[in-house]
Amino acid sequence: MTTVPTPRPRAGLGRVLDDLGATLLDLVHGDAEPTDEIGGVVIHDPVDAPVLPPHALVLGVGVDEPDQVCALLDGLGAAGAVGLVLRAPVPATPEVRAAADAAGVALLGLSRGVPWAHLAAMLRSLLAEGDVRVADEETLGGLPSGDLFAVANAIASLLDAPITIEDRSSRVLAFSGRQDEADPSRVETVLGRQVPERYARILNERGVFGDLYRTDEPVYIDPVADEGDAFSMPRVAIAVRAGDEVLGSIWAAVPGPLSAERTRALVDAGKLVALHLLRVRAGTDVRRRVRADLVSSVLEGGVGAREALERLGLLDTPLVVLGVTSVDPASAEDASQAHELQRLADAFALHLNAVVPRSAAALLGGVVYGLAATSGTTAESEQRAAQLAAVFLDRIGDRSRPVVAIGGVATSVAEVVAARTSTDRILRVLRERPPGTRVARLADVQTDALLLDLRDLAAARNERPTGPLDRLMRYDRKHDAHLVDTLRAWLDAFGDVALASERVFVHTNTFRYRLRRVGEVGEIDLRDPRQRFAVMLELAVLGD
């Protein structure tokens, strides 16, 4: 008889507490089983209030006074939030409990020592499963495919031991319940989502990782001698493989060696985890493609744009349109550049989602486009977007020479399309400008953008220099007289002969002589502002 597996609950508060409870989170007050799914994770900012998605779970960083909590709960209730996470011990006074009941918001406590960034990342990993609805849920081994927390709990039940699933860099991908039954080092690992460096170094020196990756069987690890017996329980670990590729490992904190039956169960579990890890990888690629299609539909407008906005959760809200690319864009033939651009796209999507929960980003044609919900005036929204971009660029460094364009604020599909066009114009200017400017709005580069538009128009019409500029260019080709360079340097220096001559590395008297020849050969009166403007424009559009 075939048993149909019961699907796990969608990512509501109950699911969060099932997967992250005991070790990370405690329900302090309220209902942990609301019917609503969590719509997003938002970090509370008292200075710049974020735009909350429906049914948000809010992280109250730095909120620890009862009056602050009550005031925040009032606002969250009006916004339809489902939960508020505060650092333990939560000030659950009668007034706070009453405010939580009135708002319909559950209060949760975050354990001491858990970084807020780690909690946010873990919560978003739980929510990502239904982020973009690509298909009905599938199962692998009777568990929702890609749900590593469910897999970890299942393995823990088979081995009667707390489990972690880790990647090749000893980062924790998922963990089971009952971690409090393990030793302090395991709790530290789960809280930090990473095996502490001192233990990883000891394990590496003892050859544990080498043994682990050389065999398909579980490896037994004796406790590590550590001051305070922080690593006091033995471990049993097994590598997770897909063919010859090691995807990660499973670690169980055990009182002693496993029985033959449980050893076989762990071996089988390794194969199951490999399938789930591969499904996570494949699912990431699928979600990336689906998200790219939705973002593309929005940016291009048309009949499917409104539906795409709805699927992205961005319907009926003002949006800031951003664009990120490399000054050296990837070509189809350059795999390393393409990989670097995808890395840039993933980093920007992660940063944007962390700062603006109601957002979407996708790599389209060499540009990472971002759509971010906003509030306030256009100037305030663009300023916040510029600050977001500056922080992002500071964090990722300058390896790929990234630049960011703030295309503008849009309140309709037509305005999104126009903002995308502005984004492309800004990025083109940033690519062609000398290094320096990394973030720009249209107001910052509009003149340069107009000149590029004129250059395109001139190229389409096959325009050629005429009049003074034509005469100077023909004379230079014949006599190598550098008259065009002299004119350009003089105009760029606002007529300052000393500065202009220094820039072209000639003596001042030589420069003055050449400048006289510019007037004579070009038949131009440089004292006439109209003639100066005309030749400046022609140089900018046709002079290269």
C-alpha positions as CSV (number, residue, x, y, z in Angstrom):
1,M,0.0,0.0,0.0
2,T,1.3,3.4,-0.9
3,T,1.2,6.1,1.7
4,V,0.7,9.6,0.5
5,P,3.0,11.9,2.6
6,T,1.4,14.7,4.4
7,P,3.0,18.0,3.2
8,R,4.6,20.2,5.8
9,P,2.9,23.4,6.6
10,R,3.7,26.4,4.6
11,A,6.1,28.9,6.1
12,G,4.0,30.3,8.9
13,L,5.0,31.0,12.5
14,G,4.3,27.4,13.4
15,R,6.7,26.2,10.7
16,V,9.4,28.7,11.8
17,L,9.1,27.5,15.4
18,D,9.2,23.9,14.4
19,D,12.5,24.4,12.4
20,L,14.2,27.1,14.5
21,G,12.6,26.7,17.9
22,A,14.3,25.6,21.1
23,T,17.8,26.6,19.9
24,L,17.0,30.0,18.3
25,L,13.5,31.2,19.0
26,D,10.9,30.9,21.7
27,L,7.2,31.9,21.5
28,V,6.7,34.4,24.3
29,H,3.1,35.4,23.7
30,G,0.5,35.0,21.1
31,D,-0.8,32.5,18.6
32,A,1.9,30.4,16.8
33,E,-0.6,28.8,14.4
34,P,-2.2,31.6,12.3
35,T,-3.5,30.5,8.9
36,D,-1.5,33.2,7.1
37,E,1.8,32.5,5.5
38,I,4.7,34.9,6.4
39,G,4.9,37.4,3.6
40,G,8.5,38.5,4.3
41,V,11.1,39.2,6.9
42,V,11.7,42.9,7.7
43,I,14.2,44.5,10.0
44,H,12.6,47.3,12.0
45,D,14.3,50.8,11.5
46,P,12.8,53.5,13.7
47,V,14.5,56.2,11.6
48,D,13.5,55.1,8.2
49,A,10.3,52.9,8.5
50,P,10.4,50.1,5.9
51,V,7.5,49.2,3.6
52,L,6.0,46.0,5.1
53,P,4.8,43.2,2.9
54,P,1.5,41.6,4.0
55,H,1.8,39.3,7.0
56,A,5.4,40.4,7.7
57,L,7.6,38.9,10.4
58,V,9.5,41.9,11.9
59,L,12.9,41.7,13.6
60,G,12.9,44.3,16.4
61,V,16.6,45.0,16.5
62,G,17.5,47.2,19.5
63,V,13.9,47.3,20.8
64,D,14.0,46.4,24.5
65,E,12.0,48.9,26.5
66,P,8.3,48.0,27.1
67,D,7.1,51.4,25.9
68,Q,9.1,50.9,22.6
69,V,7.6,47.5,22.2
70,C,4.0,48.7,22.7
71,A,4.4,51.6,20.3
72,L,5.9,49.2,17.7
73,L,3.2,46.6,18.2
74,D,0.5,49.3,17.5
75,G,2.1,50.1,14.1
76,L,2.6,46.4,13.2
77,G,-1.0,45.6,14.0
78,A,-2.2,48.3,11.6
79,A,0.2,47.0,8.9
80,G,-1.0,43.4,9.3
81,A,2.2,41.9,10.6
82,V,2.0,38.4,12.1
83,G,5.0,38.4,14.4
84,L,7.7,40.5,16.2
85,V,11.0,39.0,17.2
86,L,12.8,40.6,20.1
87,R,16.1,39.8,21.8
88,A,15.6,37.6,24.9
89,P,14.7,38.3,27.6
90,V,11.6,39.8,26.1
91,P,10.0,42.5,28.3
92,A,6.7,40.7,28.4
93,T,4.9,43.1,30.8
94,P,1.1,43.0,31.1
95,E,1.0,46.2,29.0
96,V,3.2,44.5,26.3
97,R,1.0,41.4,26.3
98,A,-2.1,43.5,26.0
99,A,-0.7,45.5,23.1
100,A,0.3,42.2,21.3
101,D,-3.2,40.8,21.8
102,A,-4.8,44.1,20.5
103,A,-2.5,44.1,17.4
104,G,-2.9,40.4,16.7
105,V,0.9,40.0,16.6
106,A,2.8,37.1,18.2
107,L,5.9,37.9,20.3
108,L,9.0,35.8,19.8
109,G,12.3,35.8,21.7
110,L,15.7,35.4,20.0
111,S,18.3,33.6,22.0
112,R,21.3,35.5,23.2
113,G,24.4,35.1,21.0
114,V,22.5,34.6,17.8
115,P,23.4,37.3,15.2
116,W,20.4,39.1,13.8
117,A,21.9,38.7,10.3
118,H,22.0,34.9,10.7
119,L,18.4,34.7,11.9
120,A,17.3,36.8,8.9
121,A,19.2,34.5,6.5
122,M,17.7,31.4,8.0
123,L,14.2,32.8,8.0
124,R,14.5,33.9,4.4
125,S,15.7,30.4,3.4
126,L,12.6,29.0,4.9
127,L,10.4,31.5,3.0
128,A,12.3,31.1,-0.3
129,E,10.5,27.8,-1.1
130,G,7.3,29.6,-2.1
131,D,8.9,32.9,-3.1
132,V,8.1,32.5,-6.8
133,R,5.4,29.9,-7.5
134,V,6.9,27.7,-10.1
135,A,5.2,24.4,-9.6
136,D,3.4,22.2,-7.1
137,E,5.4,20.8,-4.3
138,E,7.4,17.6,-5.1
139,T,8.7,15.1,-2.7
140,L,11.9,13.1,-2.4
141,G,11.9,10.2,-0.1
142,G,8.5,11.2,1.3
143,L,9.8,14.7,2.3
144,P,9.2,18.0,0.5
145,S,12.0,18.3,-2.1
146,G,14.7,20.6,-1.1
147,D,13.4,21.0,2.5
148,L,16.7,20.3,4.3
149,F,15.3,21.1,7.7
150,A,12.6,18.4,7.3
151,V,15.4,16.0,6.1
152,A,17.6,16.8,9.1
153,N,14.7,16.1,11.5
154,A,14.0,12.8,9.8
155,I,17.6,11.7,10.1
156,A,17.7,12.8,13.7
157,S,14.8,10.6,14.4
158,L,16.5,7.6,12.7
159,L,19.7,8.1,14.6
160,D,18.2,9.4,17.8
161,A,20.8,12.2,17.7
162,P,20.8,15.9,16.8
163,I,21.9,16.5,13.2
164,T,23.5,19.2,11.1
165,I,23.7,19.3,7.3
166,E,26.8,21.3,6.2
167,D,28.4,22.4,3.0
168,R,32.0,22.0,1.9
169,S,33.0,25.1,3.9
170,S,31.4,23.8,7.1
171,R,28.5,26.3,6.9
172,V,25.3,25.0,8.4
173,L,22.6,24.5,5.7
174,A,20.1,23.0,8.1
175,F,19.8,21.4,11.5
176,S,17.4,19.2,13.4
177,G,15.7,19.8,16.7
178,R,17.2,18.7,20.1
179,Q,20.4,20.6,19.6
180,D,20.3,21.5,23.3
181,E,21.1,17.8,24.0
182,A,24.5,18.2,22.3
183,D,27.6,19.9,23.7
184,P,28.3,23.6,23.7
185,S,30.3,23.5,20.5
186,R,27.3,22.2,18.6
187,V,25.1,24.9,20.0
188,E,27.8,27.5,19.0
189,T,27.9,26.0,15.5
190,V,24.1,26.3,15.1
191,L,23.9,29.8,16.5
192,G,26.7,31.0,14.2
193,R,25.6,28.8,11.2
194,Q,29.2,27.9,10.8
195,V,31.6,25.4,12.5
196,P,33.8,27.6,14.7
197,E,37.2,28.2,13.1
198,R,39.1,26.8,16.0
199,Y,37.3,23.4,15.8
200,A,37.5,23.3,12.0
201,R,41.2,23.9,12.2
202,I,41.6,21.0,14.8
203,L,39.5,18.7,12.7
204,N,41.6,19.5,9.6
205,E,44.9,19.0,11.4
206,R,43.6,15.6,12.6
207,G,42.8,14.7,9.0
208,V,39.1,14.3,9.6
209,F,38.0,16.1,6.5
210,G,40.5,14.0,4.4
211,D,39.1,10.8,5.8
212,L,35.5,12.0,5.3
213,Y,35.9,12.9,1.6
214,R,37.9,9.7,0.8
215,T,35.2,7.2,1.9
216,D,31.5,6.6,1.3
217,E,31.1,5.2,4.9
218,P,30.5,7.2,8.1
219,V,33.6,8.5,10.0
220,Y,33.7,8.4,13.8
221,I,35.3,11.4,15.4
222,D,36.5,11.4,19.0
223,P,35.8,14.5,21.1
224,V,38.3,17.4,20.7
225,A,40.3,18.3,23.8
226,D,39.1,21.8,24.5
227,E,39.2,24.0,27.5
228,G,35.9,23.7,29.3
229,D,35.0,20.5,27.3
230,A,33.0,22.5,24.7
231,F,33.5,19.7,22.2
232,S,32.8,16.9,24.6
233,M,30.5,14.6,22.6
234,P,31.8,12.3,19.8
235,R,30.6,12.9,16.2
236,V,29.7,10.6,13.4
237,A,29.9,12.3,9.9
238,I,29.4,11.2,6.4
239,A,30.1,12.9,3.1
240,V,27.2,13.8,0.8
241,R,28.1,13.0,-2.8
242,A,26.6,13.3,-6.2
243,G,28.9,11.1,-8.3
244,D,32.4,12.2,-7.8
245,E,31.4,15.6,-6.4
246,V,31.2,16.2,-2.7
247,L,28.2,18.4,-2.0
248,G,28.6,18.6,1.8
249,S,28.3,16.4,4.9
250,I,26.0,15.2,7.6
251,W,27.1,15.5,11.3
252,A,25.5,13.7,14.2
253,A,26.4,14.4,17.9
254,V,26.3,10.9,19.4
255,P,27.2,9.3,22.8
256,G,29.2,6.6,21.1
257,P,29.7,4.6,17.9
258,L,26.6,3.8,15.9
259,S,25.1,0.4,15.6
260,A,25.3,-1.4,12.2
261,E,21.6,-0.6,11.6
262,R,22.0,3.1,12.3
263,T,25.3,3.2,10.3
264,R,23.3,1.8,7.3
265,A,20.6,4.4,8.0
266,L,23.1,7.2,7.9
267,V,24.6,5.9,4.6
268,D,21.1,5.9,3.1
269,A,20.4,9.3,4.5
270,G,23.6,10.6,2.7
271,K,22.1,9.6,-0.6
272,L,18.8,11.2,0.2
273,V,20.4,14.4,1.3
274,A,22.4,14.5,-2.0
275,L,19.1,14.3,-3.9
276,H,17.7,17.2,-1.9
277,L,20.9,19.3,-2.3
278,L,20.8,18.8,-6.0
279,R,17.1,19.7,-6.0
280,V,17.9,22.9,-4.1
281,R,20.5,23.7,-6.7
282,A,18.2,23.0,-9.6
283,G,15.3,24.8,-7.9
284,T,17.5,27.8,-7.4
285,D,18.2,27.8,-11.2
286,V,14.5,27.4,-12.0
287,R,13.5,30.2,-9.6
288,R,16.2,32.4,-11.0
289,R,14.8,31.9,-14.6
290,V,11.2,32.4,-13.5
291,R,12.1,35.5,-11.6
292,A,14.0,36.8,-14.6
293,D,11.0,36.2,-16.9
294,L,8.7,38.0,-14.5
295,V,11.0,41.0,-14.1
296,S,11.5,41.1,-17.9
297,S,7.8,41.1,-18.4
298,V,7.4,44.1,-16.0
299,L,10.3,46.1,-17.6
300,E,9.0,45.5,-21.1
301,G,5.4,46.4,-20.3
302,G,2.6,44.9,-22.3
303,V,-0.4,42.7,-21.4
304,G,1.6,40.4,-19.0
305,A,3.3,43.1,-17.0
306,R,0.5,43.6,-14.4
307,E,0.2,39.9,-13.7
308,A,4.0,39.7,-13.4
309,L,4.0,42.5,-10.8
310,E,1.3,40.6,-8.9
311,R,3.3,37.4,-8.9
312,L,6.3,39.3,-7.7
313,G,4.2,40.8,-4.9
314,L,4.9,44.4,-6.2
315,L,1.4,45.3,-7.5
316,D,-0.1,48.7,-6.7
317,T,3.0,50.2,-5.0
318,P,5.5,52.8,-6.1
319,L,8.7,51.2,-7.3
320,V,12.3,52.4,-7.7
321,V,14.0,50.9,-10.8
322,L,17.7,50.2,-10.4
323,G,20.3,48.8,-12.7
324,V,23.7,47.2,-11.9
325,T,26.4,46.1,-14.3
326,S,30.1,45.9,-14.7
327,V,32.1,48.6,-16.5
328,D,33.5,45.6,-18.5
329,P,30.3,43.8,-19.4
330,A,30.5,40.0,-20.0
331,S,30.4,38.7,-23.5
332,A,28.9,35.4,-24.6
333,E,32.5,34.1,-25.3
334,D,34.0,35.0,-22.0
335,A,32.8,32.5,-19.4
336,S,34.7,34.0,-16.5
337,Q,33.2,37.4,-17.1
338,A,29.7,35.9,-17.4
339,H,30.3,34.0,-14.1
340,E,31.5,37.2,-12.4
341,L,28.3,39.0,-13.6
342,Q,26.1,36.2,-12.3
343,R,27.9,36.5,-8.9
344,L,27.3,40.2,-9.0
345,A,23.6,39.6,-9.7
346,D,23.2,37.1,-6.9
347,A,24.9,39.5,-4.4
348,F,22.8,42.4,-5.5
349,A,19.6,40.4,-5.2
350,L,20.5,39.2,-1.7
351,H,21.4,42.8,-0.6
352,L,18.3,44.3,-2.1
353,N,16.0,41.7,-0.5
354,A,17.7,42.2,2.9
355,V,17.1,46.0,2.8
356,V,13.8,46.1,0.9
357,P,11.8,42.9,1.5
358,R,9.3,43.8,-1.2
359,S,11.7,43.7,-4.1
360,A,12.9,41.6,-7.1
361,A,16.1,41.5,-9.1
362,A,17.2,39.6,-12.2
363,L,20.0,39.5,-14.6
364,L,18.8,40.5,-18.1
365,G,21.2,41.0,-21.0
366,G,24.2,41.9,-19.0
367,V,22.4,44.2,-16.6
368,V,21.0,43.3,-13.1
369,Y,17.7,45.1,-12.9
370,G,16.1,45.7,-9.5
371,L,12.5,46.7,-8.6
372,A,12.1,47.9,-5.0
373,A,8.9,49.0,-3.3
374,T,9.2,52.5,-1.9
375,S,7.3,55.3,-0.1
376,G,7.7,59.0,0.3
377,T,8.5,61.6,-2.3
378,T,10.4,60.8,-5.5
379,A,13.5,62.7,-4.2
380,E,13.4,60.8,-0.9
381,S,13.0,57.4,-2.7
382,E,15.9,58.1,-5.1
383,Q,18.1,59.2,-2.2
384,R,17.4,56.0,-0.3
385,A,18.1,54.0,-3.4
386,A,21.4,55.8,-3.9
387,Q,22.4,55.1,-0.3
388,L,21.4,51.4,-0.7
389,A,23.6,51.2,-3.9
390,A,26.5,52.9,-2.2
391,V,26.5,50.5,0.7
392,F,26.2,47.5,-1.7
393,L,29.2,48.7,-3.7
394,D,31.3,49.3,-0.5
395,R,30.6,45.7,0.6
396,I,31.4,43.9,-2.6
397,G,34.5,45.8,-3.5
398,D,35.8,46.8,-7.0
399,R,36.8,43.5,-8.5
400,S,34.3,43.6,-11.3
401,R,34.2,47.4,-11.5
402,P,30.4,47.6,-10.8
403,V,28.3,50.7,-11.3
404,V,24.7,51.3,-10.3
405,A,22.0,53.4,-12.0
406,I,18.9,54.8,-10.2
407,G,16.4,54.9,-13.0
408,G,13.7,56.7,-11.1
409,V,10.4,56.0,-9.3
410,A,7.4,54.5,-11.1
411,T,3.8,54.3,-10.1
412,S,2.5,52.4,-13.2
413,V,3.6,49.9,-15.7
414,A,4.2,52.6,-18.3
415,E,6.4,54.5,-15.9
416,V,8.4,51.3,-15.0
417,V,9.2,51.0,-18.8
418,A,10.3,54.6,-18.9
419,A,12.4,54.2,-15.8
420,R,14.1,51.1,-17.3
421,T,15.0,53.3,-20.3
422,S,16.5,55.9,-18.0
423,T,18.4,53.2,-16.2
424,D,20.0,52.0,-19.5
425,R,20.9,55.5,-20.5
426,I,22.6,56.1,-17.1
427,L,24.5,52.9,-17.2
428,R,25.8,53.7,-20.7
429,V,27.2,57.0,-19.4
430,L,28.8,55.3,-16.4
431,R,30.5,52.7,-18.7
432,E,31.9,55.4,-21.0
433,R,33.0,57.9,-18.3
434,P,36.5,57.7,-16.8
435,P,36.5,55.6,-13.5
436,G,35.2,57.5,-10.5
437,T,31.4,57.8,-10.6
438,R,29.9,54.5,-9.4
439,V,26.3,55.5,-8.6
440,A,24.2,58.0,-10.6
441,R,20.7,59.3,-11.2
442,L,19.5,60.7,-14.5
443,A,19.9,64.2,-13.1
444,D,23.6,63.5,-12.5
445,V,24.4,62.5,-16.0
446,Q,21.6,63.9,-18.2
447,T,23.8,66.1,-20.4
448,D,26.2,63.2,-21.1
449,A,23.2,61.0,-21.9
450,L,21.8,63.6,-24.3
451,L,25.2,63.8,-26.0
452,L,25.2,60.0,-26.4
453,D,21.7,60.2,-27.9
454,L,22.9,62.8,-30.4
455,R,25.9,60.7,-31.2
456,D,23.6,57.7,-32.0
457,L,21.4,59.9,-34.2
458,A,24.4,61.3,-36.0
459,A,25.8,57.8,-36.6
460,A,22.4,56.6,-37.9
461,R,22.3,59.5,-40.4
462,N,26.0,59.0,-41.3
463,E,26.7,62.6,-40.3
464,R,30.3,63.9,-40.8
465,P,32.0,67.0,-39.4
466,T,31.5,70.2,-41.5
467,G,32.7,73.8,-41.4
468,P,35.5,74.7,-39.0
469,L,35.9,71.3,-37.5
470,D,36.1,69.6,-40.9
471,R,38.8,72.1,-42.0
472,L,40.9,71.6,-38.8
473,M,40.7,67.8,-39.1
474,R,41.7,67.7,-42.7
475,Y,44.6,70.1,-42.0
476,D,45.8,67.9,-39.1
477,R,45.7,64.8,-41.3
478,K,47.9,66.5,-43.8
479,H,50.4,68.4,-41.6
480,D,50.1,66.6,-38.2
481,A,49.6,70.0,-36.6
482,H,47.5,68.9,-33.6
483,L,45.1,71.8,-34.1
484,V,42.0,69.8,-33.0
485,D,43.7,68.7,-29.8
486,T,44.7,72.3,-29.2
487,L,41.1,73.5,-29.6
488,R,39.7,70.8,-27.4
489,A,42.2,71.4,-24.6
490,W,41.5,75.2,-24.7
491,L,37.7,74.7,-24.6
492,D,38.1,72.2,-21.7
493,A,40.2,74.6,-19.8
494,F,37.7,77.5,-20.2
495,G,40.2,79.5,-22.2
496,D,43.0,79.2,-19.6
497,V,46.1,78.9,-21.9
498,A,48.5,78.0,-19.1
499,L,46.3,75.1,-17.9
500,A,45.5,73.9,-21.5
501,S,49.2,73.9,-22.6
502,E,50.1,72.0,-19.5
503,R,47.5,69.3,-20.3
504,V,48.8,68.8,-23.8
505,F,52.5,69.0,-22.7
506,V,53.6,71.9,-24.9
507,H,55.1,75.3,-24.1
508,T,52.7,78.2,-23.6
509,N,54.1,80.1,-26.5
510,T,53.7,77.0,-28.8
511,F,50.2,76.6,-27.6
512,R,49.3,80.3,-28.3
513,Y,50.7,79.9,-31.8
514,R,48.7,76.8,-32.5
515,L,45.6,78.5,-31.1
516,R,46.1,81.3,-33.6
517,R,46.4,78.7,-36.4
518,V,43.0,77.2,-35.2
519,G,41.3,80.5,-35.9
520,E,43.1,80.9,-39.3
521,V,42.7,77.4,-40.6
522,G,39.3,76.8,-39.2
523,E,38.0,80.2,-40.1
524,I,36.5,80.5,-36.6
525,D,36.2,83.5,-34.2
526,L,36.9,82.0,-30.8
527,R,35.6,85.2,-29.2
528,D,32.1,84.5,-30.5
529,P,30.2,82.4,-27.9
530,R,27.9,80.9,-30.6
531,Q,30.8,79.7,-32.7
532,R,32.5,78.3,-29.6
533,F,29.3,76.4,-28.6
534,A,28.8,75.1,-32.1
535,V,32.3,73.7,-32.3
536,M,32.1,72.3,-28.7
537,L,28.9,70.4,-29.6
538,E,30.4,69.1,-32.9
539,L,33.5,67.9,-31.1
540,A,31.4,66.1,-28.5
541,V,29.2,64.4,-31.0
542,L,31.4,64.0,-34.1
543,G,34.9,64.6,-32.9
544,D,35.9,61.1,-31.9
